[in-house]
């Protein structure tokens, strides 16, 4: 409503100025009208950006509320959303998705559908047990298994998804404890909301 009032006020101002055409230089009047049009366009763009931001916040809240704290941590920055999956159950050195993980991955699929057409990165991470090459390969295969599941269930087109095996290069906790190693064995899904 405030936006409409501002627009109406601006149009009224332009109308008043146009009545002064007889007393002012036509170039001056045209310049004033152009300036007002530019201001109006800038305000419309700001309103559009605010509406877009509001929609993004609403989608983010809906996605966040669909996961329990044991399933995933959801974080939003200006240009991406991170879904850090905690509730996956890969076997030691295994890459097969367990049937108990299907409900969690289905929630991920629904979240990704909210951002159709946006680039997605699926990152696999491991703890520091084993060699660097073996962990990088394992994390790549696990991330690939998640991608394959999501693509097979039509949650996301294959062309929108990139897979990265990070191995143990990006720990979020200490690898010195059993709990820390468990936290480091994870899959992060990154939705790039602005490209």
C-alpha positions, 0 to 999 in steps of 0.5 A, spaced: 500 500 500 505 504 501 508 503 495 502 505 491 501 511 495 509 513 493 507 511 486 501 516 486 505 521 489 510 521 484 505 521 478 501 527 481 508 531 482 509 529 474 502 532 473 504 538 476 510 539 473 507 538 466 502 544 467 509 548 468 511 546 461 508 553 458 513 557 463 519 552 463 524 550 458 521 544 454 528 541 455 528 542 463 521 539 463 523 533 459 529 532 464 525 533 470 520 527 467 526 523 466 529 524 473 522 522 476 522 516 471 529 513 473 527 514 481 520 510 480 524 505 476 529 504 482 524 504 487 520 498 483 527 495 483 528 495 490 521 493 492 522 487 487 528 485 491 525 486 497 519 481 495 525 476 492 528 476 499 522 475 503 520 469 498 527 466 499 527 467 507 520 463 507 523 458 503 529 457 507 524 457 513 520 451 510 526 447 508 529 448 515 523 446 519 522 440 515 529 437 518 530 435 525 536 437 528 539 429 528 538 429 520 541 435 518 543 442 519 541 448 514 545 454 513 543 460 509 548 465 506 547 471 501 548 466 495 547 459 498 544 454 502 548 449 505 544 442 507 549 438 512 546 431 512 548 428 519 543 422 519 546 418 513 548 411 515 554 409 510 557 402 512 565 403 514 568 404 507 562 403 504 558 407 499 551 404 498 545 408 501 542 404 506 534 404 506 533 407 513 536 413 509 531 414 504 526 418 508 532 423 509 534 423 502 526 424 500 526 430 504 532 433 501 529 432 494 523 436 496 528 441 498 532 441 492 525 442 488 524 448 491 530 451 487 529 448 481 534 450 476 539 452 481 546 449 481 547 444 486 554 441 489 554 435 493 560 434 497 562 428 500 567 428 506 571 423 511 574 423 517 582 422 517 582 414 518 586 411 512 590 415 506 588 421 503 587 418 496 582 412 499 578 418 503 578 422 497 575 416 492 571 414 498 568 421 499 567 422 491 563 415 491 558 417 497 557 424 494 556 420 487 551 415 490 547 421 493 547 424 486 544 418 483 539 417 488 536 424 487 537 424 480 533 417 479 528 420 484 527 426 479 528 430 485 533 434 481 536 434 473 543 431 473 545 437 469 544 441 475 548 437 480 556 437 481 559 432 485 566 433 489 570 428 494 573 432 499 576 426 503 578 429 510 581 436 507 575 440 510 574 437 518 568 440 522 571 437 528 577 434 531 579 427 528 582 425 535 575 423 538 570 418 536 565 423 536 569 428 532 570 423 526 563 421 526 561 429 525 567 429 519 564 423 515 558 427 512 555 429 506 554 437 504 549 439 499 550 446 497 544 450 493 547 456 489 541 461 490 545 466 486 549 465 480 
